[in-house]
Amino acid sequence: MFKIGQNVRQEFGVQIMVIIGFEPELIENVITQWIDNLGTVITGKFSESQLILSESNTVQKP
């Protein structure tokens, strides 16, 4: 189980995201945010099975 503030990425992805919340009643229940290369803050929802913990701490927190 993940915790708010942890850095994660998709299993086969490279984008590092920070967990900002959860919606337990939905299948895609992990809410993440990251900043793209243009400085835009992006929010996404993923199911826990799509994400893994990231070893990197280089995510820019929005």
Summary of the structure (lengths in Angstrom):
residues: 62
radius of gyration: 10.8
end to end distance: 22.4
largest distance: 32.8
contacts: 143
relative contact order: 0.32
helix: 5%
strand: 40%
